[in-house]
């Protein structure tokens, strides 16, 4: 086998050997950032130094945003990723009539597709830390995730004209929202997850700058393995084997301590995923 003679930087081969280090692409830059953050932790430097390192990268990719403090139990702020569909990066599903719905498996409006896969119900309970964890009745929660092939509607070429697996629900008196969906795929470089944003009210969802919190739900490994053993999820088996909660560039800081959903159910009957989402309306969101 021929030896790979590409030049390296900090022990990693350059994907674009003919260009400068600063021009190696977003994925390479993020790898450098994460390596430096781990190095800083190894030397016992404080959170301020790690924060400075984090500020050296600014992108809309599906990688970690600076996490909020978990001391109060506030849901960590995360990136909305490159496929938010909220108008901040291309298409905007939140401007479309019909987006407020509980069953997000099928497209609406001009779309006609339906996402196939193992059934999943997602229940999020939104609490307001600023009001002693009072249920956040009336909050609007926007949820989106990939299909079982790892594709995001409105963005991936094969499903660009679809808007399935996207929807908004308004929190009830208990702060709960419930979505009927399918279990998402695991694609290369990311742990299985569901994206969500919290807005103060339904009237605010058309303005992405009005978000109170942007975060992600992590799905448990044993459940993911059971789902990915079924037909249609074949590509997820390899992708899941190559990532862990500790290595994931979103959940890796704390292994998703406040973001790991509690799951019941089975493959035959579908799964129910639940997570309590504590938001602080007195702080400035840093995700998205």
N, C-alpha and C positions, 0 to 999 in steps of 0.2 A: 504493500500500500504506500502510495506517495506521501511524503511528509508535508504537512501544511506549513509553508514557509512565510505566511502572511506576517507582517510586523505586528507587534503587540504593544499594549499600553496598560500598565498596572497588572500585567499577567494575563490580559484578555486580548484575543486576536481582533484586529481592526476589520470590521465588515467592509470598509471602503479604503483599502490599503493605499490607493493613489491620492487620497485627500488628507487634509489636516485632521488632528484629533477632534477639534471643535466641530468638524463637519461629518462626523460618523453616524449621525442620525439620532432620533429621540430614544430608541431602545438602548443604544450604547450609552448615551448620556445618563439615563436613569440607572443603568447598572453601575456606573461610576459613582453616582450619588448614593445609592444604597450601600455600596462597598465602603464609602467614606463614613457613612453614618454608623455602620457596624464597627469600624475602626475607632471612631470617637467613643463609642460605648465601651470598647475594650480598654481604652486608656482612662476610663472613669470620668470623662469630662461631663459637665453639667448639661441640663436640658437647653440652656441658652446656646451652647455651641452646636448642639444637634439642630436646633431651630435655624441657625445661620446656614448650616449645610443644606437644609431642606429648601431654603430660599434660593439656592443656586439653580433650581429647576422650576420652570413655569410653563406648563403645557396643559392641553385638554385631553391627554391620553388617559387610558383606563388604568391609572396608577394612583398611588396614595396621595391625598392632600394632607396638610398638617393636621394631625389628630387633635381633637379637643381633649381637655383634661377628663380623665375617667374617675377622679376622686369623688365627684358628686353623682356619678352614674349617668352623666349626660352622654347621649349617643355620640360616638366619634364622628367628626366631620370627615367626609371622604370625597373623592372625585366623582363627578357625574359621568366620567368616561367620555369616549368620543362619539357615543350614540344616544345622547339624552333625549332628542326629539322634543325639546322644550323651547326651541327658537334660539338658543344660545350657540348652537353649532349646526346650522342648516335647517332642516324641516322642523315644523312646530305642530305637534299633535294637540297641544293644549288650546289651540285656537279653533279646533274643529268641534262642531256640534256632535254630541254623542260620546265624547270622551269620558264623561262622568258615568261610570258603569261598574258593576261588580264582576261580571264575567268577561274576562279580557282575552279569551282563547281565539275569538274570531275578529277579523277586521270589520270596520264600520265605514260608513260613507262610501267612497269610491272603491275601497278594497273589498275583496270577496273571499280571501283565504282564511283557513282555520288552522291553527297550530296543533299538530298531533303530538301526543306524548303521554306519559304517566300523569294522571290527574293530581293536582296540588291545590290546596286551599291555603292562602296566606292571610293570617290575622295579625294586624299590628295594633297595639294599644298605645296611644300617644298621651303622655303625661307632661304637664307644665311644671318644671322645676321651680320657676319663679313664683309659683303659687302653691308651694308645698306638695308637689306631685298631684295636683288636681287634674282630673281627666280633661283633656283639651277638646271639649265638644265644639264642633263646627270647623275644626282644622281640616284642610284639604290635603290628602295624601296622594301623590302621583307615583305609581309603580311601573317599572319596565324591566324586562330581561330578555335574554336570547331564547331562541327556540331549541329544539332537541338536536339541531344540526349546528348550533353555535352561531346562527345568523340573527341579526337585529333588524326588525322591520324598519322601513323607511331609509335604511342605509345599505345593508348588504345587497349586492346586485340581484340575487334571485328573488328577494322579497322587498325590493325598493318601493313597489307600489302597494304594499300591505302596511297596515298599522296595528296588527295584532300584538298581543302581549304588552299592551300599554293601556293604562286607564287611571281614572281618578275616583276616589271615594271620599265622602264627607264623614268625619268622625261623629259617632253618636254620643249620647249623654255619658257613656262610659269611656269615651275617647277611642273607641274601636272602629277599625275599618276592616273589611273582609273582601278578598279577591279570589275568584275562581280561575285557576290557570293550569298550566302544565309544568312539570319539573324541568328546569332549564339544563342545558348541556354544560359540560366542562370543556373549555377550549384552551389551547396552549397558552401558558403563562399566567392563568388566573384560576383561583379556587372557585368552585360553584357558588353563584351569588345572585342576588336580586337587588336592583337599584331602587331607591325611593327618595322622594323629596317631600318635605312638609311645608305647607303654606298656611298663613293665618286663616284664610277662608277661601271659598270657591271663587269669589270675585278676584282673588289675587293670582290665580293660576296662569293667567295669560302674560304675566310679567315674571321672568325667571329671576330677576333681582329681588323679588319679594320672598324668596325662600327663607324659612326659619332654620331648616336643617337639611343637609344632603348627606345620605349615608347608604350603607349596603347591608343586606342580610346575608350571613354566611350559612351555608347548608352543611349539615353533619356528614362526616365521611362515610359512616356505615350505611346511611340512607342513600347517599350518592352512589355507592358501589352497587347496592341492590337495584337501583333504577338503571344504572348504566349496563347492567347485565341483560337488559331487555332489548328487543329489536328496535332499531332506529337511533340508538344511542352509542353505536359501536365506536365512533371517533372519540367519545368521552373517556373510554377506558384508558387509552394511552395518555391522554392529556391529564387525567387525574393522577396517574402513576408518577407523573413528572413534577407535581407541585404538592405543597403541604400548606396548612394554615400558617406555619411558622415561616415559610419561605415566600408566601404570597405577598406581593408588594402593596396590598391594601390592608389585609388583616394581620400581617406578620409582626407588627409592633407589639401586639399583646395576644396573638392567636385568636383574635375576634372575641375577646372576653365578653363584651357587651353587645355583640352582633350575631352570635351564634343562635340560630333559631331552635326552639324546642319542637321536636317532631313526634307525631304519632301516626299510626297507619301502616299500610303495607303496599306492595306493588299492585296486588290484585284489586284493592279497593281505593287506592290513592292515599296521599299523605296530607296531613294538616300541619302547617308550620306556623308557629306563634312566636312573637317577639314583643317585648315591652320597649317602647321608644321614648326615652326621657329627653325633652328639649328645653332649652333655656331661652326664653324670649328676651332676656336682658342682655344677651351676648351677641356679638357680631359673627354671623356664619363665615367660615373660612373654606368650605368645600366648594363643590360645584365646578 
